[in-house]
């Protein structure tokens, strides 16, 4: 049996399965809007995005998406508390200047947040550092040190520890390897970590 989501990127597929139908969604750092488009099409989501890159915004608009120009590092003051069912940060947390501020704001304006990021502690990255003594380049971290948009290199274990220290509840987690789920030792074998989180009551 072929899954109807088989042609969707693994991280997008995982996020799609976390979002309930008809939900309101804010995608922070939405890029060209691929995930937004899928959420609207497959989950009938009331979705909008925030993106800083003008060219990416033009592509979103061409897709008919509701995307605003903005810098998520400056906060989300225009939105009320718990305004969205979900706030998504997929492949953008490691690129912001102030991840603590961005995460706090995401959990303020969203009832839940979905966070996805490349795992810097994947064994391939560790081996490149250990054996070559160089900044790793992998499929999930595909940039050279001089042209990477990433400002923070975190691991799955780093994020779990961060949530525990700040009383953030991890409701679900999905770990993705080479196109498939990772069930054991995700900090070693997962290329990407995706977390559904909320503020602990």
Secondary structure, 3 states (H helix, E strand, C coil): CCCCCCCCCHHHHHHHHHCCCCCEEEEECCCCCHHHHHHHHHHCCEEEEEECCHHHHHHHHHCCCCEEECCHHHCCCCCCCCCEEEEEEECCHHHCCCHHHHHHHHHHHEEEEEEEEECCCCHHHHHHHHHHCCCCCCCCCCCCCCCCCCCCCCCHHHHHHHHHHCCEEEEEEEEECCCCECCCCHHHHCCEEEEEEEECC
